[in-house]
């Protein structure tokens, strides 16, 4: 059975059981800073599990692409270790529980219509205290007690939030994969015979902040099954890498390298690593992650470079990974169309990174040469583990190449030190994961509050409404008096709740006897708008009728900025390319912020073009049309779905003429002319392949431009000029500064020559060495070096140490002529000693070195110390 058939059967089975089929979320978590990657099928569903959002359908199933990069050294050396994999999942959010989950799992696995496993080959593990799961497997399903194993580890708990026992299902692959007489050959033991295919987690407890466990208000089911593992069993192959998910990639790599698979163990490892890593890189880049030196970008860079290194072991010494992008698309594109649609962009990114890494390897060799040369001077023969790890971690320089290079120079590398550094890095990564993987505790007063609330704010900014609930702290209350801060729910509201990057509205709730200021609005788990308010007079009570009034000036500014983000998104794609995708946004009254994926800086000319395109749409006075329609119809129109957002079957489409079509739940202008003016105020990089533009519109754009004009007028006044003449006056002033700089340098040269002329007379013989240790007048370090160079030419063979006081600092430069360097005199050692006397430090080469000090009063003492050092060394030489 092909992997694509297995995936399709899974989704069809659970659709028939009433589940909503969720498409795979992006590998980049949306609004979840606790995760670097989506690493499990339930990760995108965390808000459902901890009760922040109540799903329309409590039954959900998916096939989710996931990334886990801990212990990547195992990839290619084990049968089933991957950095990217697909997790098949079925979930119940407060609906069905253990009996249905176990019964359906058994049906899917054993029914010939679906997977059709031999029931006698299946065993399970349960948590020892979970007698309910044991009874279901034993009494209802009929698995004999001898094939049900009780394991203490069968409890899923990642810290604060929902947790509970789990049951794992194992498939017996037969005698070929292990002897039952081996004490480790049992489900859950260290063996290859019993393969875990499915884990059912029964979330039935809250792990509370104080460490205690209490029953969940709503029990959940969370399951995960590996598509790759199913494929290896159903295709009857030795490992996941021999399935149709990986073999086309491996065979394509074999053709590039002109090698064969399954003819050499180490060669097979290289082929498997390449096949695994290219899948991860292709999918990650397709989701907007670009190689960089931090965060997700660093992970992708490391994986790509690791695969390239393995390619070198196959004899591939040129970029080749990008050529495998199309193969990944052929395998995965039917379910993940993005890897086909973005193929050209993905190939471009991968190829550029490969070429960069080939250059980096050359740089690494140069650095390694420098390290070896320095160690030889010190008489050392071992390259430190820390140095080797720095080359590996920063430049991707492989340890084995480091060892080979060292051996060529009669040296070795500290492997233990390298491994120690590697383990410390892993520990740091594990600690970070442990600190951030938890969810919120399920519950709270709004968890079961289902009274409806209608949002009328698209068309009304003032409405009459009834208070349906008041919450103070964690409890419902009947009233709130003056001075109280509380949360209020209404049966209808004009206030927008913060979402999709748009901030919430502000305003007031009032009636004849009471008034409250609305300070923020958010959505409850069941979708109602919750108003955070401060009561400024009177008392508000449940059942009261109030006037709900949005601050209209603030809303006007917000909608201008929101529609402008849509225009900006389209203009970015037109100017920079279709690879640009939104990676976050913030729409406030006074500004807009738009984050987007892009792999390079943006030139001033491109920024000007982007700004021009947005303003052209404003000047065209285009109507903004908003419609509700089925999502399929919206996508057929070309509507853009925003980064990471989930959409229902009916979506809201915001269309700006024929220019921009996006799915969006936010508030917008009726016509682009209302925006008035769009002005970009900044553009910067904020992470791996992510850029940020901040801009202003309408009143904010006017205030920004007016501020810029005032600055220009102030500048003109300082230059005693009119505004139009400012550039010419600035250019003239700069020319004058340059001319004065040249004159200054010429004067410095003359002063240095005069200084040098008199300095030569101050040189003295110390033993058989000519020493010049003196305090001179030099305004900066460059001038001081110029005097030293002049003295070297005058004195021939000499040791020279000069000091200059500049303000409250001391500059020091030392030089030793080559003949005296050969006799052991070192400028670095001399200047270091002098600087130490002046409360500073420094160093350099034996021939030339410089340093700084903080105590000008010690200069004479420092120069005497230099003379003493030279005298001592001269005497020792005699």
Secondary structure, DSSP 8 states (H G I E B T S, - for coil): --HHHHHHHHHHHHHHTT-EEE----SS-SS-TT-SS--STTGGGHHHHTTSS--SSSEEEEEEEEE--TTGGGTTTSSS--SEEEEEEEEEESS--HHHHHHHHHHHHH-TTTT---GGGEEEEE-TT-HHHHHIIIIII---GGGEEE-TT-EE--SSEEEEEEEEEEEE--GGG--TTSTT-STTSS-SSEEEEEEEEEEEEEE-TTS-EEEEEEEEEEEEEEHHHHHHHHTT-SSGGGSTTTHHHHHHHHHHHT--TTS-HHHHHHHHHHHHHHHHHHHHHHTT----SSHHHHHHHHHHHHHHHHHHHTT--S--GGGGHHHHHHHHTTT-THHHHTHHHHHHHHHHHHHHHHHHHHHHHHHHHHHHHHHHHTT--EE-HHHHHHHHHHH---HHHHHHHHHHTT-EE-HHHHHHHHHHHHHHHHHHHHHH-----S--TTTT-----EE-TTT-SEEEEEEEEEEETTEEESEEETT-EEEEEESEE----SBTTB----EEEE-SS-EEEEEEEEE-TTS-EEEEEEEEESEEETT-EEEEEE-HHHHHHHHHHHHHHHHHHHHHHHHH-TT--EEEEEE-SS-EEEEEE-SS---HHHHHHHHHHHHHHHHTT-BEEEEEEEHHHHHHTT-B--TT----SEEEEEEETTTEEEE--S---SBGGGG--EEEEEEEEEETTEEEEEEEEHHHHHHHHHHHHHHHHHHHHHTTS-GGGHHHHHHHHHHHHHHHHHHHHHHHHHHHHHHHHHHGGG-EEETTEEEEEEE---SSHHHHHHHHHHHHHHHSS-EEEEEEEETTEEEEEEEE-HHHHHTT--HHHHHHHHHHHTT-EEEE-SSEEEEEES-GGGHHHHHHHHHHHHHHHHHHH-
